Amino acid sequence: MVGAARYSEEFKRDAVELVLSTGRTVGSVAKELGVNGESLRQWVRKAQPTADGGDAMTPSEREELKRLRKAGTRAGAGERDSPQGCPVFCEGDGSLTGRWRFISDHHVEYGIQRLCRILQVSRSGFYRWRLAEPARAARAEAETALTEQIWTIHGTTRGAYGVPRITRELRETGPVVNHKRVARLMRAAGITGRHLRKGKRTTVQDARALKAPDLLERDFTAPRTDVRWCGDITYLPVGKDWMYLATVIDIHSRRVVGWSMADHMRTDLVVDALEAAVATRGGSVEGVIFHSDRGTQYTSAAFASACRRHAIRRSMGRVGSSYDNAMAESFFASIKRELLHGERWLTSPEARIAVFSWLAWYNHRRRHSALGHISPVEFEQRSINSDSLNLVA
């Protein structure tokens, strides 16, 4: 059912702002978003300041936004302090390595035989240790280089990836590396993935509204794209206020096919997210099931009307059960752990661009454990190619 993608006005505005506020090239942003480069270039041209000064942001405001984003990126990547220096022989250091290192550093002054006797180690053991020095140096150099690769991946993902995903990323770009080795190097360097903090409830039920049946019954699987979708709303702190994000996720691929952001939780928010999903899928999604909770936005007449207009079948979980919409809940846990953690957005434009950029990265780049550690978009492409081959066969 996947057709030629169309893009909502909200998507276009955020894509243009990502180009203008970050100073990145149109090509790099287009690749990140998975859109045609010439289309994005045209959107940017239309949004350029007019002669009468109709631009929404002044140059000084854009510079301030760029400064804030850079500061946030540095904070998200973490301080990359080098690990403490290697151990040296000192009082109380009883390790053989420490003793042999001490002998190696001072044997010219005191002699190997004398130092081995005083430190109670064998000369043969010391000579074997010294012969292995080139191999140890090469291993240490390799681990230093590997740690730098880990830091790069950790920074690129804004500190989101832990051991499993960093291991997969390393295997994609180089020789196979053991996850235990990655865990050891991350621990030594103080590198950790992000962990989620408990949030607050956003679902408010309207007891008088008509409810749709639960068509999923906690079965979050689908044989192909555009069979089952799910969605929900979450909140994101911006300064002293909140910004709200509504999403539509394809259950087959875990791809966020539609989303909308606003400073309110009115029904327009979820309707706009649904319309964006329909546009992404080319405008024809007849028969797809959309699953949600029983919040007032999803039980409203306006949302029901939008579903009827596109022949979308509504499905709703029970009240107070996060497991009934587990996929949407899991996605929000990811975005709060990987993007929101440690961030302090001061303005709505800054928050919108950060979320928009993360969603694009999530769809096109983020490795998903449930998809065999590939991105949702790549999973969709492989699934479509596989279906095509089966039809040919």
C-alpha positions as CSV (number, residue, x, y, z in Angstrom):
1,M,0.0,0.0,0.0
2,V,3.1,2.2,0.1
3,G,2.8,4.9,-2.6
4,A,4.6,8.0,-3.6
5,A,5.2,10.0,-0.4
6,R,3.7,13.5,0.0
7,Y,4.7,15.8,2.8
8,S,2.6,17.9,5.1
9,E,3.2,21.6,5.4
10,E,4.5,21.0,9.0
11,F,7.1,18.6,7.7
12,K,8.2,21.0,5.0
13,R,8.5,23.9,7.4
14,D,10.6,21.8,9.8
15,A,12.8,20.5,7.0
16,V,13.5,24.1,5.8
17,E,14.2,25.2,9.3
18,L,16.6,22.4,9.8
19,V,18.6,23.7,6.8
20,L,18.4,27.3,7.7
21,S,19.1,27.1,11.4
22,T,22.0,24.6,11.3
23,G,23.8,25.9,8.2
24,R,24.0,22.4,6.8
25,T,23.8,21.7,3.1
26,V,20.5,20.9,1.4
27,G,22.0,17.6,0.2
28,S,23.0,16.3,3.6
29,V,19.6,17.3,5.2
30,A,17.7,15.7,2.3
31,K,19.7,12.4,2.7
32,E,18.9,12.4,6.5
33,L,15.2,13.0,5.9
34,G,14.9,10.6,3.0
35,V,13.5,13.3,0.6
36,N,14.4,14.4,-2.8
37,G,17.2,17.0,-2.8
38,E,15.6,19.2,-5.4
39,S,12.3,19.1,-3.6
40,L,13.9,20.3,-0.4
41,R,15.8,23.0,-2.4
42,Q,12.5,24.3,-3.7
43,W,11.0,24.4,-0.2
44,V,14.0,26.4,1.0
45,R,13.7,28.9,-1.9
46,K,10.1,29.5,-1.1
47,A,10.9,30.1,2.6
48,Q,13.7,32.5,2.0
49,P,13.2,36.1,3.4
50,T,11.2,38.4,1.1
51,A,12.2,41.9,0.2
52,D,9.7,43.4,2.7
53,G,11.3,41.4,5.5
54,G,8.7,38.7,5.9
55,D,11.1,36.1,7.4
56,A,9.8,34.6,10.6
57,M,13.3,34.8,12.3
58,T,15.9,37.5,12.2
59,P,19.5,36.7,11.5
60,S,20.4,37.3,15.1
61,E,17.7,34.9,16.2
62,R,19.0,32.3,13.9
63,E,22.6,32.7,15.2
64,E,21.3,32.4,18.7
65,L,19.4,29.2,17.8
66,K,22.6,27.8,16.2
67,R,24.6,28.6,19.3
68,L,22.0,26.9,21.6
69,R,22.0,23.8,19.4
70,K,25.7,23.5,19.4
71,A,25.8,23.8,23.2
72,G,23.1,21.1,23.4
73,T,25.1,18.8,21.1
74,R,28.2,19.1,23.3
75,A,26.2,18.4,26.4
76,G,24.5,15.4,24.8
77,A,27.8,13.9,23.6
78,G,29.3,14.1,27.1
79,E,32.7,15.2,28.2
80,R,35.3,13.1,26.5
81,D,38.0,13.1,29.2
82,S,40.7,10.6,28.5
83,P,41.0,7.7,31.0
84,Q,43.5,7.9,33.7
85,G,47.1,6.9,32.9
86,C,48.3,3.4,33.1
87,P,49.3,2.1,36.5
88,V,52.9,2.5,37.8
89,F,54.7,0.5,40.4
90,C,54.2,2.0,43.9
91,E,53.9,0.9,47.5
92,G,51.2,-1.7,47.8
93,D,51.2,-2.6,44.1
94,G,51.7,-6.4,44.2
95,S,50.9,-7.2,40.5
96,L,53.5,-8.9,38.4
97,T,52.9,-6.4,35.6
98,G,53.6,-3.5,38.0
99,R,56.9,-5.2,39.1
100,W,58.0,-6.0,35.6
101,R,57.3,-2.5,34.5
102,F,59.3,-1.2,37.4
103,I,62.2,-3.5,36.5
104,S,62.0,-2.4,32.8
105,D,62.2,1.3,33.8
106,H,65.1,0.9,36.3
107,H,67.2,-2.1,35.2
108,V,70.0,0.1,33.7
109,E,70.6,1.7,37.2
110,Y,70.2,-1.4,39.4
111,G,70.5,-4.5,37.2
112,I,67.8,-7.0,36.2
113,Q,69.1,-9.8,38.5
114,R,69.1,-7.6,41.6
115,L,65.7,-6.1,41.0
116,C,64.2,-9.5,40.3
117,R,65.5,-10.8,43.6
118,I,64.3,-7.8,45.6
119,L,60.8,-7.9,43.9
120,Q,60.6,-11.7,44.1
121,V,60.0,-12.4,40.5
122,S,61.8,-14.7,38.1
123,R,64.2,-13.4,35.4
124,S,62.7,-15.8,32.9
125,G,59.3,-14.4,33.6
126,F,60.5,-10.9,33.1
127,Y,62.2,-11.7,29.8
128,R,59.0,-13.4,28.5
129,W,57.1,-10.2,29.6
130,R,59.5,-8.0,27.7
131,L,59.4,-10.1,24.6
132,A,55.6,-9.7,24.5
133,E,55.9,-5.9,24.8
134,P,55.4,-5.2,21.0
135,A,52.2,-7.3,21.0
136,R,50.9,-5.5,24.1
137,A,51.6,-2.1,22.6
138,A,49.8,-3.1,19.4
139,R,46.8,-4.3,21.4
140,A,46.8,-1.2,23.5
141,E,46.9,0.9,20.3
142,A,44.0,-1.1,18.8
143,E,41.9,-0.6,21.9
144,T,42.6,3.1,21.9
145,A,41.5,3.3,18.3
146,L,38.4,1.2,19.1
147,T,37.6,3.4,22.1
148,E,37.7,6.5,19.8
149,Q,35.3,4.8,17.4
150,I,33.0,4.1,20.3
151,W,33.2,7.8,21.4
152,T,32.3,8.8,17.8
153,I,29.3,6.5,17.6
154,H,28.2,7.6,21.1
155,G,28.4,11.3,20.1
156,T,26.7,10.8,16.8
157,T,23.8,9.1,18.5
158,R,23.6,11.9,21.1
159,G,24.7,9.4,23.8
160,A,21.7,7.1,23.1
161,Y,23.4,3.8,22.1
162,G,24.5,1.3,24.7
163,V,26.7,-1.8,24.3
164,P,24.4,-3.9,21.9
165,R,23.8,-1.1,19.3
166,I,27.4,0.2,19.4
167,T,28.6,-3.3,18.9
168,R,26.4,-3.7,15.8
169,E,27.5,-0.3,14.5
170,L,31.1,-1.3,14.8
171,R,30.6,-4.6,13.1
172,E,29.0,-2.8,10.1
173,T,32.0,-0.6,9.6
174,G,34.9,-3.0,10.4
175,P,35.9,-6.5,11.6
176,V,33.7,-8.4,14.1
177,V,34.2,-7.2,17.6
178,N,33.1,-9.0,20.8
179,H,30.4,-7.3,22.8
180,K,32.2,-8.1,26.0
181,R,35.2,-6.2,24.7
182,V,33.0,-3.2,23.8
183,A,31.4,-3.3,27.3
184,R,34.9,-3.4,28.9
185,L,36.2,-0.4,26.9
186,M,33.0,1.6,27.5
187,R,33.2,0.9,31.2
188,A,36.8,2.0,31.3
189,A,36.1,5.2,29.4
190,G,33.0,5.9,31.4
191,I,30.7,5.7,28.4
192,T,27.1,4.6,29.0
193,G,23.8,4.6,27.1
194,R,20.9,6.6,28.3
195,H,18.3,5.4,30.8
196,L,14.7,6.6,31.1
197,R,13.3,8.6,34.0
198,K,9.6,8.2,35.0
199,G,7.3,10.8,33.5
200,K,3.8,11.9,33.9
201,R,0.4,10.8,32.6
202,T,-1.0,12.6,29.5
203,T,-4.1,10.4,28.7
204,V,-7.4,11.8,29.8
205,Q,-10.5,9.8,29.1
206,D,-14.0,11.1,28.2
207,A,-16.4,8.7,29.8
208,R,-19.2,9.9,27.5
209,A,-17.5,9.3,24.2
210,L,-18.0,6.2,22.1
211,K,-15.1,3.8,22.2
212,A,-13.8,1.6,19.4
213,P,-13.1,-2.1,20.0
214,D,-9.6,-3.4,20.6
215,L,-8.7,-5.0,17.3
216,L,-5.1,-5.8,18.3
217,E,-5.4,-7.4,21.8
218,R,-1.7,-6.7,22.4
219,D,-0.6,-8.4,19.2
220,F,1.8,-5.8,17.9
221,T,2.8,-7.6,14.7
222,A,1.8,-7.1,11.0
223,P,2.7,-9.1,7.9
224,R,3.5,-6.0,5.8
225,T,3.4,-2.2,5.9
226,D,0.1,-0.3,6.2
227,V,-1.9,-3.1,7.8
228,R,-1.7,-1.9,11.4
229,W,-0.6,1.5,12.8
230,C,-0.5,2.7,16.4
231,G,-0.2,6.2,17.9
232,D,-0.1,8.3,21.1
233,I,0.8,11.7,22.5
234,T,3.7,12.6,24.8
235,Y,5.0,15.8,26.3
236,L,8.4,17.5,26.0
237,P,9.6,20.3,28.3
238,V,10.4,23.6,26.6
239,G,11.6,26.4,29.0
240,K,8.8,26.7,31.6
241,D,6.2,25.3,29.2
242,W,5.5,22.1,27.3
243,M,5.5,21.0,23.7
244,Y,3.3,18.0,22.7
245,L,4.2,15.3,20.1
246,A,1.6,13.0,18.5
247,T,2.9,10.1,16.4
248,V,1.7,7.4,14.0
249,I,3.9,4.3,13.9
250,D,3.7,1.5,11.3
251,I,3.6,-1.7,13.4
252,H,5.3,-3.8,10.7
253,S,8.4,-1.6,10.4
254,R,8.3,0.5,13.5
255,R,8.7,3.5,11.2
256,V,7.1,6.8,12.4
257,V,5.1,7.5,9.3
258,G,3.4,10.6,10.7
259,W,3.8,13.1,13.5
260,S,2.8,16.6,14.6
261,M,4.1,19.0,17.3
262,A,2.2,21.8,19.0
263,D,2.0,23.7,22.3
264,H,-1.4,22.1,23.0
265,M,-3.1,18.7,23.2
266,R,-6.2,19.5,21.3
267,T,-7.7,17.1,18.7
268,D,-6.0,19.0,15.9
269,L,-2.7,17.6,17.1
270,V,-3.6,13.9,16.5
271,V,-5.6,14.7,13.3
272,D,-2.5,16.4,11.9
273,A,-0.3,13.5,12.8
274,L,-2.8,11.1,11.0
275,E,-3.0,13.3,7.9
276,A,0.8,13.4,7.8
277,A,0.9,9.6,7.9
278,V,-1.6,9.3,5.1
279,A,0.5,11.7,3.0
280,T,3.7,9.8,3.7
281,R,1.9,6.7,2.3
282,G,0.8,8.4,-0.8
283,G,-2.8,9.2,0.2
284,S,-4.3,5.7,0.0
285,V,-4.4,3.7,3.2
286,E,-7.9,2.1,3.0
287,G,-8.4,-0.6,5.5
288,V,-5.4,0.1,7.8
289,I,-6.1,-0.3,11.5
290,F,-5.1,2.6,13.7
291,H,-4.7,1.6,17.4
292,S,-4.6,4.1,20.3
293,D,-5.5,4.6,23.9
294,R,-8.9,6.1,24.9
295,G,-7.8,9.7,25.4
296,T,-10.2,12.4,24.5
297,Q,-8.3,13.3,21.4
298,Y,-8.8,9.8,19.9
299,T,-12.4,9.4,20.9
300,S,-13.4,12.8,19.5
301,A,-15.8,13.3,16.6
302,A,-13.1,15.1,14.6
303,F,-10.7,12.2,14.8
304,A,-13.4,9.7,14.0
305,S,-14.3,11.8,10.9
306,A,-10.6,11.9,9.8
307,C,-10.5,8.1,10.0
308,R,-13.7,7.6,8.1
309,R,-12.4,10.0,5.4
310,H,-9.4,7.7,4.7
311,A,-11.3,4.4,5.4
312,I,-9.1,3.8,8.5
313,R,-10.4,1.3,11.1
314,R,-10.1,2.5,14.6
315,S,-8.9,0.3,17.5
316,M,-8.5,1.3,21.2
317,G,-6.9,-0.4,24.2
318,R,-8.3,-0.4,27.7
319,V,-8.0,2.5,30.2
320,G,-5.0,2.5,32.4
321,S,-3.1,-0.3,30.7
322,S,0.1,0.8,29.0
323,Y,0.5,-2.8,27.6
324,D,-2.5,-2.3,25.4
325,N,-0.5,0.3,23.4
326,A,2.9,-1.0,24.2
327,M,4.6,-0.1,20.9
328,A,3.7,3.6,21.2
329,E,4.8,3.6,24.8
330,S,8.1,1.9,23.9
331,F,8.8,4.5,21.2
332,F,8.2,7.4,23.6
333,A,10.5,5.7,26.1
334,S,13.2,5.7,23.4
335,I,12.8,9.3,22.4
336,K,12.9,10.5,26.1
337,R,15.9,8.3,26.9
338,E,17.8,9.1,23.7
339,L,16.9,12.7,22.9
340,L,15.3,14.4,26.0
341,H,17.7,13.1,28.6
342,G,20.1,16.0,29.6
343,E,18.5,18.5,27.1
344,R,17.2,21.9,28.2
345,W,15.4,23.5,25.3
346,L,14.6,27.2,25.9
347,T,12.4,27.9,22.9
348,S,9.8,26.0,20.8
349,P,11.8,26.5,17.5
350,E,14.8,24.9,19.1
351,A,12.8,22.0,20.4
352,R,11.0,21.4,17.1
353,I,14.2,21.2,15.1
354,A,15.8,18.8,17.7
355,V,12.8,16.5,17.6
356,F,12.4,16.7,13.9
357,S,16.0,15.8,13.3
358,W,15.9,12.9,15.8
359,L,12.8,11.5,14.1
360,A,14.5,11.6,10.8
361,W,17.5,9.9,12.3
362,Y,15.3,7.3,14.0
363,N,13.5,6.4,10.8
364,H,16.6,6.3,8.5
365,R,19.6,5.5,10.7
366,R,18.7,4.1,14.2
367,R,19.3,0.4,14.6
368,H,16.2,-1.3,16.0
369,S,16.7,-4.6,17.9
370,A,13.3,-5.9,16.9
371,L,14.2,-5.4,13.2
372,G,17.5,-7.3,13.2
373,H,19.4,-4.2,14.1
374,I,18.6,-2.2,11.0
375,S,16.6,1.0,10.6
376,P,12.8,1.1,10.0
377,V,13.2,2.5,6.5
378,E,15.8,-0.1,5.5
379,F,13.5,-2.8,7.0
380,E,10.6,-1.5,4.9
381,Q,12.8,-1.5,1.7
382,R,13.9,-5.1,2.3
383,S,10.4,-6.2,3.1
384,I,9.1,-4.6,-0.1
385,N,11.9,-6.1,-2.2
386,S,11.3,-9.5,-0.7
387,D,7.5,-9.3,-1.5
388,S,8.4,-8.3,-5.1
389,L,10.7,-11.3,-5.5
390,N,8.1,-13.6,-4.1
391,L,5.5,-12.3,-6.6
392,V,8.0,-12.8,-9.5
393,A,8.7,-16.3,-8.3
